[in-house]
Amino acid sequence: MQIVLAPMEGVVDHLMREMLTQIGGYDLCITEFIRIVDQCLPARVFHRICPELLQGGKTRAGTPVRVQLLGQEPNWLAENAVRAVELGSPGVDLNFGCPAKAVNKSRGGAVLLKETETLYQIVKAVRDAVPTAYPVSAKIRLGYDDTSLTLANAEAICAAGASSLTVHARTKSDGYRPPAYWPWIARIKQHITTPIIANGEIWTAADATLCQQQSTCQDIMLGRGALAMPNLAHTIKQGSVVMPWPQVLELLMHYSEFEIAGDKGKYYANRVKQWFSYLKLQYPAAARLFQQLRVLTKSHDILALLNAERANMARSKSC
Ligand SMILES: Cc1cc2nc3c(=O)[nH]c(=O)nc-3n(C[C@H](O)[C@H](O)[C@H](O)COP(=O)(O)O)c2cc1C
C-alpha cells in the first residue's frame, strides 16, 4: 500500500512536507500547484514551490516530491513539465481538480473536466515530452457539476498514457462536503488500466480501510486528515496510536521555528491558523487554543501563546 501526501495550496508547503514525512508513512508528496499560462517559468518559481528540487527531489526523510502543474495549454504544460524534471522533480502531476473560481475562469483546474478532449491533449503532450522514466500522473474530481463525464475523462487520461490517476471522489460542485463517493472510484477502476489512488475524506485508519474496500484501491492520498492527525499515515500502515496533544504541540513549536526562519514570518500566521483549523477537528485542546489564536496576526504573539500552552501542560503534568 502506498500513501501519498496530498497537494494543498497555502497549507502543505515544503516545511509541512518536511515535518510530516519525518513522522513517516508517506511514499510520495505532490507539491502545491504551479500555474502555467503561456511561458516556460524560470527555475526560481519551481524552487520556491519545491525547494526539495535542490536536494534531489526528496524531503530530508527521503520521500520523493513530485511537482504539480495546472494549466490548459498542452504545449506550455509539456515544456514546463520537462523543465520540472530537468530541475530534479521525480515526475510531474497534472491538476484537473482545482475548484477555485479565478483558476476555473481562465480554463484551469476542475473546469477542464468538462473538456474530455483537452484532458487527453494535455496528458498526451506532457507524457510525450517527459522522458518515459519519469511518471506523469493526473489528479481529477468526479466531474464539474455532475458525473456524466467521469468515465470518459478517466478513459481519456488513461489512453493518453498517464502513469497513475488520483481520484478525489467528489465533483467540483460537491466542494468539500462529505461524503466522498468512494464506490465511484471502483467503477472507474473497472474501465481503465491506469493505477488509481483514492482520495477524499480519509480522517482515520478506519476511514482508510473503508475507502480501500469501497474503492477497491490499495493506494490512497491523504489531505486534510494528514493535517488533523500528524501521524495519520502511521496509524493506517502500522496501527500506531493517535499522536497525543503534547507531542503535537512540540511539532507546532518546531514548525513555527522553521516557518518563521524560512519565510521570515511572512506567511506564518496564516499557515499556522490553517493548520489549527484542521488540528481542532481531532484535538479538543487545539479547538480551545484556536479561539485565542485566530485573532492574532504577529508571529511573536502566536509563539507566546504556544509557549504558554506548553508551560501550562508542563505544570499540570508535574502536579
Ligand atoms: C486548502 C486546500 C488546498 C488544496 N490545494 C490543492 C492543490 O494545490 N492541488 C490539488 O490537486 N489539490 C489541492 N487540494 C485538494 C486536495 O489535494 C485533496 O484532493 C482534497 O482535500 C480531498 O482530500 P481530503 O479529503 O483528504 O482532504 C487542496 C485542498 C485544500 C483543502
The ligand as an SDF file (V2000), in Angstrom:
LIG
                    3D

 31 33  0  0  0  0  0  0  0  0999 V2000
   -6.6310   24.2340    1.3110 C   0  0  0  0  0  0  0  0  0  0  0  0
   -6.5800   23.2080    0.2010 C   0  0  0  0  0  0  0  0  0  0  0  0
   -5.6770   23.3730   -0.8380 C   0  0  0  0  0  0  0  0  0  0  0  0
   -5.6140   22.4380   -1.8830 C   0  0  0  0  0  0  0  0  0  0  0  0
   -4.6940   22.5960   -2.8930 N   0  0  0  0  0  0  0  0  0  0  0  0
   -4.6190   21.6690   -3.8810 C   0  0  0  0  0  0  0  0  0  0  0  0
   -3.6400   21.7850   -4.9250 C   0  0  0  0  0  0  0  0  0  0  0  0
   -2.8020   22.7000   -4.9520 O   0  0  0  0  0  0  0  0  0  0  0  0
   -3.6390   20.8230   -5.8950 N   0  0  0  0  0  0  0  0  0  0  0  0
   -4.5390   19.7730   -5.8970 C   0  0  0  0  0  0  0  0  0  0  0  0
   -4.5040   18.9460   -6.8050 O   0  0  0  0  0  0  0  0  0  0  0  0
   -5.4360   19.6430   -4.9170 N   0  0  0  0  0  0  0  0  0  0  0  0
   -5.4980   20.5570   -3.9170 C   0  0  0  0  0  0  0  0  0  0  0  0
   -6.4050   20.3850   -2.9120 N   0  0  0  0  0  0  0  0  0  0  0  0
   -7.2370   19.1550   -2.8660 C   0  0  0  0  0  0  0  0  0  0  0  0
   -6.5660   18.0760   -2.0020 C   0  0  0  0  0  0  0  0  0  0  0  0
   -5.3540   17.6550   -2.5840 O   0  0  0  0  0  0  0  0  0  0  0  0
   -7.4900   16.8540   -1.8270 C   0  0  0  0  0  0  0  0  0  0  0  0
   -7.7950   16.3450   -3.0890 O   0  0  0  0  0  0  0  0  0  0  0  0
   -8.7750   17.2130   -1.0910 C   0  0  0  0  0  0  0  0  0  0  0  0
   -8.5130   17.9780    0.0660 O   0  0  0  0  0  0  0  0  0  0  0  0
   -9.5510   15.9470   -0.7000 C   0  0  0  0  0  0  0  0  0  0  0  0
   -8.7990   15.1240    0.1430 O   0  0  0  0  0  0  0  0  0  0  0  0
   -9.0160   15.1100    1.7540 P   0  0  0  0  0  0  0  0  0  0  0  0
  -10.4950   14.8720    1.9820 O   0  0  0  0  0  0  0  0  0  0  0  0
   -8.1230   14.0140    2.2340 O   0  0  0  0  0  0  0  0  0  0  0  0
   -8.6300   16.4780    2.2580 O   0  0  0  0  0  0  0  0  0  0  0  0
   -6.4940   21.3140   -1.8790 C   0  0  0  0  0  0  0  0  0  0  0  0
   -7.3970   21.1540   -0.8140 C   0  0  0  0  0  0  0  0  0  0  0  0
   -7.4540   22.0770    0.2130 C   0  0  0  0  0  0  0  0  0  0  0  0
   -8.4420   21.8670    1.3470 C   0  0  0  0  0  0  0  0  0  0  0  0
  1  2  1  0
  2  3  1  0
  2 30  2  0
  3  4  2  0
  4  5  1  0
  4 28  1  0
  5  6  2  0
  6  7  1  0
  6 13  1  0
  7  8  2  0
  7  9  1  0
  9 10  1  0
 10 11  2  0
 10 12  1  0
 12 13  2  0
 13 14  1  0
 14 15  1  0
 14 28  1  0
 15 16  1  0
 16 17  1  0
 16 18  1  0
 18 19  1  0
 18 20  1  0
 20 21  1  0
 20 22  1  0
 22 23  1  0
 23 24  1  0
 24 25  2  0
 24 26  1  0
 24 27  1  0
 28 29  2  0
 29 30  1  0
 30 31  1  0
M  END
$$$$
